[in-house]
């Protein structure tokens, strides 16, 4: 309330000063008239062209305002008191009035003298308050914590809103159970972890899980971002950490949640020139508060990060963050549960099946699935639909996986044909080789930065790769360039990214995974520690030049072998290549059913009709694709 009152008073003071200055200028301008010299004024009086005169003594002499016979205003100044002026006015029948010198009021004197200084002070205080977020204490509240306490009225998120991470939910549910019934754990000699670190890829629901804990626990919940501790002033971060824990002690038992803790918990001493001293002071104070001489009983610290590798080891030891909860990407059942949660917020059609959508979105995080539902709703709105149909989800999935369509981009006929054979080469090799993901869709519509896309979807979740699958992937990547060579007799730049990925896979097989007989199970990758994360300042080369030559030779062998395999497949199936390329040129996009027809030697069926009317017609095939994403441009 005081902050609002101060802001209003400061604003009105500024307005009054501005108006006063403006009106003063107008008043002075109105009084000015036509300025003439004093001798010219006397000549006007003696020529009997002056009707009336007003004389007023001022700080710089006598101010003279005259009105002529034709009602024009003249102004003059006499720097001394002319004793004969009155006589001249009387002799020439000029009416005149003499006014005493105006003394300014005390308030006006103060306003004119101190107004600019007070205005500058007010502006300085205002900007200082704005830099500090306008919080309590204003410009002198640097060391106050910016943690915000959530109560039940401001947070309605519960564990029912969190899906796809059941193991993580069980881990953090213990915190809520302990805060509600601590005797259940203490009677067996156990103690609740003082700190819990939520670790996982972006978008997996770490912050949402913390919000759910705040909604479930009937205790104060302080939330703050890691970047809120560090300011431009040295020592502010450490002071805010102290203030935050002091507030938490007064509200114990309670939970402190620090989002993106890697902003302040980065490895100390990292970088060539030493670390940021302010950040290190903040981290040191946090380490002391979490587990120092004074133990914060009843204060549980939770934090979230997707970069645990750069956190300081002292922050991760037992006694500070006792437990690390991994929030990983959801599996197929988790994706189905997440989709059901998000689809409760949109009207969906009768043909929607969350289990099929879950199988078709491998590798999606919770945020990706929320975006999928939102994009599908937007597609339904564009066609003025009343509910979200399966076709809308299919379009949304293609947009997320392959990029947005660029239908306005027109390609020459020869380049379009080259793209059709390029993508057909990827698809054909993927269908003919073992241990490759099923081809879900092939398109020559430019999407994102690619002129065409071949999308493969795995049949299920996969957590590791074997040697044969990696070799097959290299062959699939080479299929596009080989098709250009065989059918178009040319080489284009469209295969550059394919070569990069194929070379990287072959190099990893040799140097990291030990998948070759020549070099065996040994790591030959050079030290790639990040300098600014404190991993290594100098580069250590652990491999001799002779060994690196052998590594390059084995990589070259793998690439040549897989290139030859892909070329033989394409040359032996030229009829299928022609059929697939013609289908792409006719329909621009073909799906797995049409590819099955082509591989079986049959004419490809027409594309599926994803319109709502077709999906509801009797006897129509279900508008879903059961294939469970690997995208090849």
N, C-alpha and C positions, 0 to 999 in steps of 0.2 A: 504494500500500500504506500509506504514512504517513497519507494522508488518511482511509482507512478506519479505521486504528488510532485516530486522533484522534477521529473521530466516535463510535466505540464507547466509548472512555474517557469522553468528554463525556456520552454518554447514561447510562452506568452511574453516573457521579458524581451526575447529577441524580436518578436513581432512589434512590440511597443517601440523599441529603439528604431527599428526600420521605418515605422510609420512616422515617428517624430522627425526623423531626418528628412523624409520625403516631404512632409507638410511644411517643415521649416524652409526647405528649398523652394517650394511653391509660393510660400508667403513672401520670401525674399524676392523671388522673381516677379510677383505681382507688384511689389513696392518699387521695383527698379525703375520702370518707365524708360524714357530715352535719356541716357546720361549725357550731360553737356558740361562744358567748363564753367567756372564761376564767372569769368568775365563775360561769356556769352549770355549767362543768366541775367547779369546786370544790364546788358544791352537789351534783352527782351523786356525787362521791367521798364527801362527808360523809353522804349518804343511803344509802351502801353499795350503790349500783346499778352500780358499776364493778368489773369482774372483773380486767382487766389493762391496763397502760399502757406505751407505748413513748415514751421521751423522746429527742429528737435535736436537737443544736444546729445551727442553720442560720444563713444570712447575715442573716436578719431577726429572729432571736430563737430561742426554744425551740419546736420543733414537737412537738405532743402528739397521739398516736394512741391512742385508748381503745377498749376492747371492753366492752360492757355485759354484764350477766348473761344477757340473752336474745340474745347474740351480735350485737348491732348495733354498727356502727362509728361512733365520734364523733371529730371532729377539732377541735383548738383550737390557738391560738398565744399564747404568752406572749412579749411583746417584751423581757422582762427575765428574769433568772434568779431565780426565787422560792425562797429558801432553805428556806421552811417547807413547800414542796410535798412533799418527800420524807418529811417527818415525817407529813404528813396521809395519804400513801399507806400508810405503815407502820401508822399508828394504825387505819386502816380495812381492814387486811388485803388490800390491793391489790397484786397482783404487778406489778412494774415492771422495765423494762430501760432502761439508758442507753446510747445509741450516740454515738460521736464524730462530729464534723462531716466529711462526705464531701468530699474534695478531687477535683475533676475531673481526668482525665488530660490530659497535654500534647496528645495528638492530638485529644481532644474539645474542648479549649479552642481549638485552632487551627481546628477544623472549625466551631465555633459562632461564633468571632470573624470568620474570613475566608471562611467558606462562602458567605454571600450575595454578597459582592463577587466571589469567584471564579466563582460561578454567573452573575452579570451579565456578567462578561468573557467567559465561555464562550459565552453566548447571543449576545453582540455579534459575536464572531469567527465563530460558526456562520452567522449571517444574512449577514455580509459575504462569506463563502465562497459561500453560495448565490446572492447577487446577482452574483457573478463566475463563476457556472457551476461552482464547485467544482474549477476547473482547477488546474494545478500552480502553486504559489506562493500560492494562496488569495487572501486579501483584498488582497495586495500585487502581484497579477498583472494590474493594469489594462491595462498596455501590451502584454501578450502577445497574439500573434495567435491567433485562433480557427480558423484554417484547418486543415482535416482532410486528412491525406494518404491517398489511396486506393492500395491495392496490388492485385495480381492476385487475391488471395484474397477481397477485399471487393467486387470489381466484375467481373462476368462479361458485361457488355454489350459487344457488338462492332458493327461496321458492318453485319453481317448482320441485326441487330435493328432497324436504322434503314431505313425505306422511305419513298418519296414525296418525297424531296429529293435526287435524284441529283447535281444541280449543286453543292449545298452540300457533299455528301459528298466530291466531287472536290476542292473547295477546301481542306477541312480535312485530307484525306488527305496533302496536301503536307507538313503539319506532322509527321505520323508518319513519312513518308519521310525528311524532313530529319533528324529525331532519330535515325533508324536509320542513315542514310548521308549525313552532311553533305557529303562530298566531291563527291557527285553534283551539288550546286548550286554549291558554292564554286569549283569548277574553272573555271566559266564567269563568275566574278565576281559571281554573284548572292548575295543574303543572304535568309535566311528572314524573313518579317514578324515584327516584335517583338510585335505585338498583333493579334488577330483579334476583331472584334465581330460576334456573331451577332444579326441583326436580323430580326424577323418578328412576325406576329400571335400572340396567345396560343394555346398548344396545338399549334403546328406542329412541335415536337420539338427546340427549341434546347438545352435541358438534356440531353435524351436523346442528342443528337449529341455533346455534351461528354463524357458518360459513355462513349460508344463510343470516343472518342479515348483516354480513360483506359484502356479495356480493350485497345485495339490497341497503344498505345505502351508500350514496356518501360522507362518512365522514371517518376520520382515525379510524382504529379499532386495538386496542392493545390487544394482546393475550399472556397469560402467564399461567403457571401451578402453583398450590399452593405450590408444593415442590421446586420451583425455588427461593422462598424467603429465605428459611432456609439454612444456611451454617454452617460450622464448627466453624466460628468465631462469637463471641457474638456481637450483635448489627447490624450485616450485614442485617438481614431480615427487621428491621425497616428502615434502611437507603435505602434499595431497594424500600420499599413501598413509602417513601417520594419522591424518584427520579422518580418513575413511575407516581405518580400523578402530579409532576411538569412538566414532559413531556406531560401529558394529558392536563394540563391547557393551555400549549402553543399551542396545536392543537385543543382546544375546538371549536365547539362541537365535541365530539368524544365518543367512546364506549371502555370501558376496559372489557375484558372477562377473568375471572380467572377460569380455569378448575380444577376440584377436589379441591375445596376450603376447604374441610374437612382436608386437610393436614396441613393447617395453622389456620383454624378457629375452632379448637376443643375446647370443653368446658374448660374454665379456672379453675384451681384448681383441675383437675381430677387426680386420682391416690392416692395411699397410702402415697407417699412421696412428694406430691406436683407436679405441672406440670413442663414441660420443660420451663425454664425461657426465653430462646431465642425465643421459639414459642409464648409465651405469650406477649413478647415485640413486636413481629411482629404483632400479632393480635391487641394489644392496639393501635399501630400506624395506622393500617387499620381502626379501629373504629373512630379514630380522623379524619382521612382524609375523610372518607365517610360522617361524620356529626359531625363536631366540630365547633369551633368558626369561622373558615374560610370555608365558603361553596363553594364547587367546582361547580360553575355554568357551565352547559353545559357538564359535565362529567357524563356519565351514566355507572354504574358498573353492569356487568352481571357475574353470577357465576353458576357453575353446580356442583351438588353432588348427590350421591345416598344414603347418610347417613345424612339426615337433623336432625336426633335425637341426634347427637353428636355435633352439632354446638352450639356455645355460644349464649345464649338468647339475649345478647346485639347486636349481629350481625343481628338478625332476626327482630328487632323492626322496626316499621315505621320510615322513615327518613334515614334508611340505606338500608335494603332490603325491600322496601315498598310492593313489590308484589312477591308472590311465584307462579310460573307457574308449574303445575304438568304435566309432560310428562309421561303418563301411557302406559301400554301395549296396542297395537292396538286391536280394535275389528275386526270382520270379514270383514267389509268394509275397515277398515284401512289396514288390511293385504293384501287384494286384491290390493289396491292402491300401497302399498309398493312392492308387487311382480311385478306389471306392471312397476314400475320404474326400478327395477333391471333386469327384463327380456328384457328391451330395449337394454341391453349391450351384450346379447347372442342371437345367432340364435335359435329360438324355432320352433318346429314342428306345424303342423296344428291342432293336437289333444290337444294342451295345453289349459287348461281353468284355468285362475287365480282364478275364484270364487270358483271352487271346491278345488283347492289347499289351498285357504284361509280357507275354512270350515274344512279342514283336518289338520290344524296346529293351534289349539287353544293354547293360552298361549305363542306363539312365539313372541319375540321382533323383532324390525327392524333388528338388527344384526343377529338374528337367521334366518330370512328370506333371508337376503343377503347370509348367509352361505349355506342355502338350495339351492339357485340358483347356487352358485359356485360349490357345491358338485355334483349337477345334471350335470353341464357342464363337470366336471371331469369324471363322469361316461360315458358320451357320448364320450369323448375323448378316454377313454380306449377301447371302442368298435369300434373306428375309425368311429364314426358317423359324418354326416355333419351338423345335427341339434340336438337339445336336445329334446328328446321325453318324453312322459308322464311316461314311464317306468323308465327313468332316475330320474325323480322327485320322483317316488315311492321308488326307492332304496335309494335315498338321504334322504328322510323322515324317512325311517326305520333306516338308519344308525345314524341319529341325535337323534331320539327318543329312540331307543332300544340299540344303540351302534354298533360298527363295528362287522361284522361276523368273527368268529374264526373257519373257516371250517377245518383248519389243525388240530384242537384239536379232537382227536379220543377218544370216550367214550366207555367203555364196553357195551355189549348189555343189560345187566340187568340195568345198570345205565341209559342208554338211554330210556329204557322202563319206568323206574321210573320217569324220567323227563317228558315223554309224558303223563303219568297219572296225574302228578303234575299240569302241565299246563292245561290239560283238566278239572281238578277240578276247577281251577280258572274260566275258560271260561264257564263251565256249570252253576255254581252258579251265575255268572254275568248275564247269559241269563235268568235264572229262577226268579230272584228277581226283584221287582219293583224299580224304581228310581236308576238304575245303568246305567253307560255309556255303549253304544253299544260296543261289542267286535269287534275290527277292524281286528286284526291279532293275530295268535298264532303260535309260532315257537319253535322248540327244537334245533335249531342251536345256539350254544353258542355265546352270544353277550356281549361284555364288560366283566363284572365280573360275569354275570349270565349264568347258563347252559341252560336256556330257558326263554322265555318272552311271557306274555300275554298282548297285548296292547289294551287299551280301549280309544276311542275317543269320547268326548262329542258331542252332536248334535248341540250345540250352546255355545256361551260364557256364563259363569256362574260366578256370583259375590258373592254368598253366598251359604251356605249349610244348608239343613234342617236335622232334627233328623233322619228321616227315611232313607235318603240317606247315612248318616254317619253309621247307623247300617248296612245297606246293604253292604257298603264298608268293614266293619269288617268281615262280613260273606264271602265275596269274597276272602279276604286275607287268611281266614282259609281253603278255598277249596283245596288248594294244599296239605297241610299236611293230611287232612282227606282222600283225594284220595290215598295217599301213604299208610295210615293205612288200608283202605278197600280193595284195589286191590293188594298191594304189601306186606301187612302184615309186614311193617317195618316203622321206623321213621328215617329221614335223617336230616342233617344240612341245607338242602336247604331252609327250611321255616323260618330260623332265622330272616331274614329281615321282612318277613310277620308278625311275632309275634311282632316285635318292632313297626311297623307302626300301627298294630291293637291296641296294648296296649296304644300307644300315643293318638290315636283317642278317645278311651274310657276314658282316663284320662282327656283329654281336654273337653269332653262332661260333665264330672262330675265337674271338678274344675274351668273351665273357662266359659262355655256356659250355665250353669244352665239347663241342659236338663234332669234332673232326678227328680222324685217326692219325693224321700227320702231326698234329700239335698236342693232342690229348687233353686231359682235364686240368687245365691250368689257365689262370687269368693273365692275359697279355695286354689288357687295356692300361694305358698310361694313367698316372695320377691326374684326376680331374677335379680335385678339391676346389671349392669356391673360395677365392682369396678373401673376399669381403664377408665371409661367414666364419672366418677364423680356422678354416680347414687346413690350409697350407699356403705359406707365403712364397715358397720356391717350388718349382716344378721338378719332380723327381722322375727320371726316366729309368724304368726298371727292366727294359727290354733292349737287347742289343740290336744293332742294325741288321745283322745277319738273320736274327729271328724275325724282325719286322718284314724283311724281304720274303721270308717263308710265309708269314701271315698274309702278305699281299698276294703271294702265289696261290695259296689255298682259297682265298676269297675269289680270286679270278677264276679258279677251277669251278667253284660252286656256281658262280654266275653263268659261266659258259655252259655248264651241264644243264642247268634249268632253262636257259635260253634255247638250247637245242631241243629239249623236251617240249617246250611250248610251241616251237616252230613246227615240229613233226605233227603235233595234234592239229594245228591249224591247216597245214598242207594236206593232211589226210581227211579233213572234214570240210572241204571247200563248199560243198553243196549246202551244208548247214550254215556256214558263214554267209553265203549269198542270201539264203532265206531269212536269216536273222537281220541282216542289214536292210533288206527290202522291207521287212516288217517295221523296223525302226523308221525308215524313211516315210512309210505310209502313215503310221500311227504316232510317231515320235516317242512313245513310251510303251514298253511291253513288260508283262509281269511273269511270274514263275509258271503259271498255267500255259501261257503262250510259248514260253521257252520249252516246256515239256513237250508240247505239240511239235515244235521244230526239231527237237532232239529225237523224237520218235518218227520222224519222216513224214509227218502229217502237216497239212496247211494250218497255220496258227489261227485259233479262234479269235473273234473280235474282242476288243477290250471290254472290261467289265463296266457296266453302267452303275455308277455310284449314286445316282440320283435317288432321293427318298422314295419316289413313286416306284422305281424298279425294285428297291430293297424290300418294299412291302407287298409286291405283287405275288400272287400264289404261284408256287412252283419255281420261283427264282432261286438261284443258288445263294447261300448266305454271303453277304458282302463283307467277307473277312478273309484274311490270308493266314493260314495256320503256321506259316514259317516264322520261326522265331525272329553290332552293325558294322559291317565292314564296307567302306565306300571306296571305290576305285574310280578315279577320274580318267 
